Amino acid sequence: MTGTYWQATKAPRYSLLFALPLLIFYQILAVVVPPGPGGVDVRNGADIMLQAVFVWLAGAWGPRVFMLCLIGVGAWLIAKDIRAHPGKLSVGVLGGMLVEALFLSLVFGIVVSGLTVALLGAPPPPMALGGILALQRLGRWTMLMLSIGAGLYEELLFRVLLVGLIAWAAHKLLGWRPLVAGTVATVIGALIFSAFHYIGPFGDRLDVYSFVFRTIAGLFFSALYLTRGFGITAWTHALYDVLLLLR
């Protein structure tokens, strides 16, 4: 039973369906939350980056085309998985995934903070105020939307696409062994993931502790994605951000 659960949760039928509520919640909140300062619509940065190519290709229809492609690819992967491995969905497996993601989100901050302190040899400084004060002006519902979007779109952009593309290029184009290519891709992806949080008007003020913390977080999420799949990784990231919001 244990082996069945650990294998099943990585399959598209469970992993992608488990992530679907995050997509639904994010899209609903994106419609109903009020605009940010200056009347500008606020969205998760990774969401904007993913849509940018579609906007460039399709103009005003870009966001709709992006969403259709996202849902279409997900549905195709789920259908392919069901054809290859017929069987009914288990509500117990989905419930177990939620419990697992909640547990991982609770221990995530403790583990990553501990590793950061051990690496830097100093306690964390007071958090930078720039990004926090900017986010506080947005309102709690907008921050909830951004937290959910972080789990969904940042994992899709930085783990699935970025790390996957770098690993593929290093292996296929440079001829590196898969293990070496994957390791290098994971480290580069974690560094880019960390740097991403200091970009834009709502980005945090750059400091060594937060950069190292987020780099280790990127390594943690990459390892989680490789071992537990996209759905649990996305929910763990989203729940951690939501728990920070509720503190």
C-alpha positions as CSV (number, residue, x, y, z in Angstrom):
1,M,0.0,0.0,0.0
2,T,2.8,2.4,0.9
3,G,4.6,1.7,-2.4
4,T,1.4,2.2,-4.3
5,Y,0.8,5.6,-2.7
6,W,4.3,6.9,-3.4
7,Q,4.2,5.8,-7.0
8,A,0.6,6.9,-7.6
9,T,1.1,10.5,-6.4
10,K,3.7,11.2,-9.1
11,A,1.4,10.0,-11.9
12,P,-0.3,12.8,-13.9
13,R,-3.8,11.7,-13.0
14,Y,-3.1,12.5,-9.4
15,S,-0.3,15.1,-9.6
16,L,-2.1,17.4,-12.1
17,L,-5.6,16.9,-10.7
18,F,-4.2,17.7,-7.3
19,A,-2.8,21.0,-8.6
20,L,-6.0,21.9,-10.4
21,P,-7.7,23.6,-7.3
22,L,-4.7,25.9,-7.1
23,L,-5.3,27.0,-10.7
24,I,-9.0,27.5,-10.1
25,F,-8.5,29.5,-6.8
26,Y,-5.8,31.7,-8.4
27,Q,-7.9,32.5,-11.4
28,I,-11.0,33.3,-9.4
29,L,-9.0,35.6,-7.0
30,A,-7.3,37.2,-10.0
31,V,-10.7,38.3,-11.3
32,V,-12.2,39.5,-8.0
33,V,-9.3,41.2,-6.1
34,P,-9.1,44.9,-6.5
35,P,-6.3,46.5,-8.5
36,G,-3.0,47.4,-6.8
37,P,-1.5,50.9,-6.3
38,G,-2.1,53.1,-9.3
39,G,-4.9,51.0,-10.6
40,V,-2.6,48.3,-12.0
41,D,-3.7,44.7,-12.0
42,V,-1.5,42.6,-9.8
43,R,-0.5,39.1,-10.8
44,N,2.2,36.6,-9.8
45,G,5.4,37.4,-11.6
46,A,5.9,33.9,-12.9
47,D,2.4,33.9,-14.3
48,I,3.2,37.2,-16.2
49,M,6.4,35.7,-17.5
50,L,4.7,32.6,-18.8
51,Q,2.0,34.6,-20.5
52,A,4.4,37.0,-22.1
53,V,5.3,34.7,-25.0
54,F,1.6,34.1,-25.7
55,V,0.8,37.9,-25.5
56,W,3.7,38.5,-27.9
57,L,2.3,35.9,-30.4
58,A,-1.5,36.5,-29.9
59,G,-1.8,40.0,-28.5
60,A,-4.9,40.5,-26.3
61,W,-5.9,36.9,-26.8
62,G,-2.5,35.7,-25.3
63,P,-3.8,35.0,-21.8
64,R,-6.7,33.0,-23.1
65,V,-4.5,31.0,-25.4
66,F,-2.1,30.4,-22.6
67,M,-4.8,29.1,-20.4
68,L,-6.2,26.9,-23.1
69,C,-2.7,25.4,-23.8
70,L,-2.1,24.9,-20.0
71,I,-5.4,23.1,-19.6
72,G,-5.1,21.2,-22.9
73,V,-1.6,19.9,-22.1
74,G,-2.7,18.9,-18.6
75,A,-5.7,17.1,-19.9
76,W,-3.7,15.3,-22.5
77,L,-1.1,14.1,-19.9
78,I,-3.9,12.8,-17.6
79,A,-5.7,11.0,-20.5
80,K,-2.4,9.5,-21.6
81,D,-1.8,8.2,-18.1
82,I,-5.3,6.8,-17.7
83,R,-5.0,5.0,-21.1
84,A,-1.6,3.5,-20.1
85,H,-2.7,2.6,-16.5
86,P,-6.5,2.1,-16.3
87,G,-8.1,2.4,-12.9
88,K,-10.3,4.5,-10.7
89,L,-9.1,7.5,-8.8
90,S,-8.7,7.1,-5.1
91,V,-10.0,9.9,-2.8
92,G,-7.7,8.5,-0.1
93,V,-4.6,9.1,-2.2
94,L,-5.6,12.7,-2.9
95,G,-6.3,13.2,0.9
96,G,-2.9,11.7,1.7
97,M,-1.3,14.2,-0.7
98,L,-3.0,17.1,1.0
99,V,-1.8,15.9,4.4
100,E,1.7,15.3,3.1
101,A,1.9,18.8,1.5
102,L,0.7,20.4,4.7
103,F,3.3,18.6,6.7
104,L,6.1,19.5,4.3
105,S,5.0,23.1,4.3
106,L,5.2,23.2,8.1
107,V,8.7,21.7,8.3
108,F,10.0,23.6,5.2
109,G,10.8,26.9,6.9
110,I,12.5,25.2,9.8
111,V,14.7,23.0,7.6
112,V,15.7,25.7,5.1
113,S,16.2,28.3,7.8
114,G,18.4,25.9,9.8
115,L,20.5,25.1,6.7
116,T,20.9,28.8,5.9
117,V,22.0,29.7,9.4
118,A,24.4,26.7,9.4
119,L,25.9,27.8,6.1
120,L,26.2,31.5,7.0
121,G,27.1,31.0,10.6
122,A,24.8,33.8,11.8
123,P,21.2,34.2,12.9
124,P,18.8,35.8,10.3
125,P,18.7,39.6,10.2
126,P,15.4,41.5,10.3
127,M,13.5,40.9,7.1
128,A,13.9,43.5,4.4
129,L,11.0,46.0,4.6
130,G,10.8,47.0,0.9
131,G,8.9,44.0,-0.4
132,I,6.9,43.5,2.8
133,L,5.6,47.0,3.0
134,A,4.8,47.0,-0.7
135,L,2.8,43.7,-0.3
136,Q,0.9,45.1,2.7
137,R,-0.5,47.8,0.5
138,L,-2.1,45.2,-1.7
139,G,-4.5,43.7,0.8
140,R,-4.8,40.3,2.2
141,W,-6.9,38.8,-0.6
142,T,-4.3,39.9,-3.2
143,M,-1.5,38.5,-1.1
144,L,-3.5,35.2,-0.9
145,M,-3.7,35.2,-4.7
146,L,0.0,35.8,-5.0
147,S,0.8,33.0,-2.5
148,I,-1.3,30.5,-4.4
149,G,0.1,31.7,-7.7
150,A,3.6,31.2,-6.3
151,G,3.0,27.6,-5.6
152,L,1.5,26.9,-9.1
153,Y,3.3,29.2,-11.5
154,E,6.7,29.5,-9.9
155,E,7.0,25.7,-9.7
156,L,5.8,25.4,-13.3
157,L,8.3,28.0,-14.5
158,F,11.3,27.3,-12.4
159,R,11.1,23.6,-11.8
160,V,9.2,22.0,-14.7
161,L,10.3,24.4,-17.5
162,L,13.6,26.1,-16.5
163,V,15.3,23.2,-14.7
164,G,14.0,20.7,-17.3
165,L,15.2,22.8,-20.3
166,I,18.6,23.4,-18.8
167,A,19.1,19.7,-18.0
168,W,17.9,18.8,-21.5
169,A,20.3,21.3,-23.2
170,A,23.2,20.2,-21.1
171,H,22.6,16.5,-21.8
172,K,21.6,16.7,-25.5
173,L,23.6,19.7,-26.7
174,L,26.7,19.6,-24.5
175,G,26.8,15.8,-24.1
176,W,26.9,15.9,-20.3
177,R,25.8,12.8,-18.3
178,P,22.2,13.0,-17.1
179,L,23.2,13.2,-13.4
180,V,25.7,16.0,-14.0
181,A,23.3,17.9,-16.3
182,G,20.5,17.5,-13.8
183,T,22.6,18.7,-10.9
184,V,23.9,21.8,-12.7
185,A,20.4,22.6,-13.9
186,T,19.1,22.3,-10.4
187,V,21.7,24.7,-9.0
188,I,21.3,27.2,-11.8
189,G,17.5,27.0,-11.5
190,A,17.7,27.6,-7.7
191,L,19.9,30.7,-8.2
192,I,17.6,32.2,-10.8
193,F,14.6,31.3,-8.6
194,S,16.1,33.3,-5.7
195,A,17.1,36.3,-7.9
196,F,13.5,36.4,-9.3
197,H,12.2,37.6,-5.9
198,Y,14.1,40.9,-6.0
199,I,12.8,42.0,-9.4
200,G,9.9,44.5,-9.9
201,P,8.2,47.1,-7.7
202,F,7.1,44.5,-5.1
203,G,10.4,42.7,-5.0
204,D,12.3,42.4,-1.7
205,R,15.4,44.3,-0.8
206,L,18.4,42.2,-1.6
207,D,20.4,40.8,1.3
208,V,22.7,37.8,1.7
209,Y,20.5,35.9,4.1
210,S,17.3,36.0,2.1
211,F,19.1,35.2,-1.2
212,V,20.8,32.1,0.4
213,F,17.5,31.1,2.0
214,R,15.7,31.2,-1.3
215,T,18.5,29.5,-3.1
216,I,18.3,26.6,-0.7
217,A,14.5,26.7,-1.0
218,G,14.9,26.3,-4.8
219,L,17.1,23.3,-4.2
220,F,14.5,21.9,-1.8
221,F,11.6,22.4,-4.2
222,S,13.6,20.8,-7.1
223,A,14.4,17.8,-5.0
224,L,10.7,17.6,-3.9
225,Y,9.6,17.9,-7.6
226,L,11.9,15.1,-8.7
227,T,10.9,12.7,-5.8
228,R,7.2,13.6,-5.2
229,G,6.0,15.2,-8.4
230,F,4.5,18.5,-9.4
231,G,1.2,18.5,-7.5
232,I,2.7,18.0,-4.0
233,T,5.5,20.4,-4.7
234,A,3.1,23.1,-5.9
235,W,0.8,22.7,-2.9
236,T,3.8,22.6,-0.4
237,H,5.0,25.9,-1.9
238,A,1.6,27.5,-1.9
239,L,0.7,26.4,1.7
240,Y,4.0,27.6,3.0
241,D,3.4,31.1,1.6
242,V,-0.2,31.0,2.9
243,L,1.0,30.1,6.4
244,L,3.4,33.0,6.3
245,L,0.4,35.3,5.3
246,L,-1.6,34.0,8.3
247,R,1.1,34.6,10.9
